[in-house]
Amino acid sequence: MSEVNVVWHEHTVSHQERVALKQQQPVVLWFTGLSGSGKSTIANAVERLLLDKGKHSYLLDGDNVRHGLNKDLGFSDTDRVENIRRIGEVAKLFVDSGSIVLTAFISPFRADRSQVRNLLAEGQFIEVFIDTSLETCESRDPKGLYKKARAGEIKHFTGIDSDYEAPMAPDIHVKTDAMTVEQCAIKVLEYLDVKGYLR
């Protein structure tokens, strides 16, 4: 189908009405960091805290999305870019629904994260840098991926033979080596509260 013949369909229920119903400011919490840094674990903890406060959220996890929406993509730089582009578009739809969407993806390239930020309105994208040293991530290695990457069994593995471009100025900077999962989650929630997203 040609893009010329694709027309945006306007909803009878507005974004503002959805926001008012949910009584929160929709936003994308974009968790980025190395494999094994704790992105999914901390994002899960944040979502639990949001649910306890009666907030509407959804967590998009990297592995889970690759089982369905992005199962046709590999881990080359080109496929990683497309992976993040698709997730950005899905996250934008969640924001339009009035939800707080949490995404846990390595998303190694700054340009890709900036592209997602630019998809959204001002204040609708919060970059959360889960800052964990490569040594700590390797020592955790929950899926055995670092071991395989070091043995040459996995190619294009971030931090080993593929670059990770850490955020230059993340909205939230979480150093997991010095904090518990609960402390990390509370830090994220406190940011949301102070900035007015939960009101």
C-alpha positions as CSV (number, residue, x, y, z in Angstrom):
1,M,0.0,0.0,0.0
2,S,1.4,3.4,-1.0
3,E,1.8,5.9,1.8
4,V,-0.1,8.3,-0.5
5,N,-3.2,6.3,0.2
6,V,-2.7,6.1,4.0
7,V,-4.7,8.8,5.9
8,W,-4.4,9.4,9.6
9,H,-7.8,8.5,11.2
10,E,-8.9,11.0,13.9
11,H,-10.4,9.5,17.1
12,T,-13.7,10.7,18.6
13,V,-12.2,10.2,22.0
14,S,-9.4,12.8,22.4
15,H,-5.9,12.4,24.0
16,Q,-6.9,15.0,26.6
17,E,-10.0,13.0,27.6
18,R,-7.9,9.8,28.1
19,V,-5.4,11.8,30.2
20,A,-8.2,13.3,32.3
21,L,-9.7,9.8,32.9
22,K,-6.4,8.3,34.0
23,Q,-5.5,11.4,36.2
24,Q,-1.8,11.3,35.2
25,Q,0.5,12.8,32.7
26,P,1.4,10.2,30.1
27,V,5.1,9.7,29.5
28,V,7.7,7.3,28.2
29,L,10.3,6.1,30.8
30,W,13.1,4.9,28.5
31,F,15.4,2.6,30.5
32,T,18.8,2.2,28.8
33,G,21.9,0.4,29.8
34,L,24.1,-2.7,29.2
35,S,22.7,-6.2,29.2
36,G,22.5,-7.3,32.8
37,S,22.5,-3.7,34.1
38,G,19.1,-4.2,35.8
39,K,16.9,-2.3,33.3
40,S,14.0,-4.8,33.3
41,T,14.3,-5.5,37.0
42,I,14.1,-1.8,38.0
43,A,11.4,-1.1,35.4
44,N,9.3,-3.9,36.9
45,A,9.8,-2.4,40.3
46,V,8.8,1.0,39.1
47,E,5.7,-0.4,37.4
48,R,4.7,-2.1,40.7
49,L,5.0,1.2,42.6
50,L,2.9,2.9,39.9
51,L,0.2,0.3,40.2
52,D,0.2,0.6,44.0
53,K,-0.5,4.3,43.4
54,G,-3.4,3.5,41.0
55,K,-1.6,4.7,37.9
56,H,-2.0,3.2,34.4
57,S,1.2,1.9,32.9
58,Y,2.7,-0.8,30.7
59,L,6.2,-2.2,30.4
60,L,7.7,-3.0,27.0
61,D,10.6,-5.3,27.6
62,G,13.3,-6.0,25.0
63,D,13.2,-9.8,25.1
64,N,9.4,-9.9,25.2
65,V,9.0,-7.6,22.1
66,R,11.5,-9.7,20.2
67,H,9.2,-12.7,20.6
68,G,6.5,-11.0,18.6
69,L,6.6,-7.5,17.0
70,N,10.3,-7.7,16.3
71,K,11.0,-11.4,15.9
72,D,12.1,-10.8,12.4
73,L,15.0,-8.6,13.5
74,G,18.6,-9.7,14.4
75,F,21.3,-7.8,16.3
76,S,23.2,-6.1,13.5
77,D,23.5,-2.3,13.9
78,T,20.8,-1.9,11.1
79,D,18.4,-4.2,12.9
80,R,19.0,-2.6,16.3
81,V,18.1,0.8,14.7
82,E,14.8,-0.7,13.3
83,N,14.1,-2.4,16.7
84,I,14.2,0.9,18.5
85,R,12.3,2.8,15.7
86,R,9.4,0.3,16.1
87,I,9.4,0.5,19.8
88,G,9.4,4.3,19.7
89,E,6.2,4.2,17.5
90,V,4.5,1.7,19.9
91,A,5.5,3.8,22.9
92,K,4.0,6.9,21.2
93,L,0.7,5.1,20.8
94,F,0.7,4.2,24.5
95,V,1.3,7.8,25.4
96,D,-1.6,8.8,23.2
97,S,-3.7,6.4,25.2
98,G,-2.8,8.4,28.3
99,S,-0.6,5.7,29.8
100,I,2.8,5.8,31.4
101,V,4.9,3.4,29.3
102,L,8.2,1.9,30.5
103,T,10.6,0.5,28.0
104,A,13.6,-1.7,28.9
105,F,16.0,-1.9,26.0
106,I,19.7,-1.7,25.7
107,S,19.2,0.9,22.9
108,P,22.9,1.4,22.5
109,F,23.0,4.4,20.1
110,R,22.3,8.0,21.2
111,A,20.9,8.9,17.8
112,D,18.2,6.2,18.1
113,R,17.2,7.4,21.6
114,S,17.1,11.0,20.3
115,Q,14.9,9.9,17.4
116,V,12.3,8.4,19.9
117,R,12.5,11.6,22.0
118,N,11.7,13.6,18.9
119,L,8.6,11.5,18.1
120,L,7.0,12.7,21.3
121,A,5.9,16.1,22.6
122,E,8.1,18.1,25.0
123,G,8.2,16.4,28.4
124,Q,6.8,13.0,27.2
125,F,10.2,11.2,27.0
126,I,12.4,10.6,30.1
127,E,15.7,8.9,29.6
128,V,16.6,6.7,32.5
129,F,20.3,5.6,32.4
130,I,20.8,2.4,34.4
131,D,24.5,2.9,34.9
132,T,26.2,-0.4,35.8
133,S,29.8,-1.2,35.0
134,L,30.6,-3.8,32.4
135,E,32.4,-5.8,35.1
136,T,29.3,-5.9,37.2
137,C,27.1,-6.9,34.3
138,E,29.5,-9.6,33.3
139,S,29.6,-11.0,36.8
140,R,25.8,-11.1,36.9
141,D,25.4,-12.5,33.4
142,P,21.9,-13.8,34.2
143,K,21.3,-15.3,30.7
144,G,24.9,-16.5,30.1
145,L,25.2,-14.1,27.2
146,Y,28.5,-12.4,28.1
147,K,30.1,-15.8,28.4
148,K,28.9,-16.8,24.9
149,A,30.0,-13.4,23.5
150,R,33.5,-13.7,25.0
151,A,33.7,-17.2,23.5
152,G,32.7,-15.8,20.1
153,E,29.4,-17.6,20.0
154,I,27.4,-14.4,19.9
155,K,28.3,-11.6,17.5
156,H,27.5,-7.9,17.8
157,F,27.1,-8.1,21.5
158,T,26.8,-4.7,23.2
159,G,29.8,-3.9,25.4
160,I,32.0,-6.7,23.9
161,D,32.2,-6.3,20.1
162,S,29.4,-3.6,19.6
163,D,29.5,-0.1,21.1
164,Y,27.2,1.2,23.8
165,E,26.9,5.0,23.7
166,A,26.0,6.1,27.3
167,P,23.6,9.0,27.6
168,M,25.4,12.4,27.9
169,A,22.8,14.0,30.0
170,P,20.1,11.5,31.1
171,D,17.0,12.8,32.8
172,I,17.5,10.2,35.6
173,H,20.9,8.7,36.3
174,V,20.7,5.5,38.4
175,K,24.0,4.0,39.6
176,T,23.0,0.4,40.5
177,D,26.4,-0.6,42.0
178,A,25.6,1.6,45.0
179,M,21.8,1.2,45.3
180,T,19.3,-1.6,45.8
181,V,16.5,-2.3,43.3
182,E,14.0,-0.7,45.6
183,Q,16.1,2.5,46.0
184,C,16.5,2.7,42.2
185,A,12.7,2.4,41.7
186,I,11.9,4.9,44.4
187,K,14.4,7.4,42.8
188,V,12.5,7.1,39.5
189,L,9.1,7.5,41.1
190,E,10.2,10.5,43.1
191,Y,11.3,12.2,39.9
192,L,7.9,11.5,38.3
193,D,6.2,12.9,41.4
194,V,8.3,16.0,41.6
195,K,7.8,16.8,37.9
196,G,4.0,16.4,38.2
197,Y,3.5,13.2,36.1
198,L,1.5,11.5,38.8
199,R,-1.0,14.2,39.5
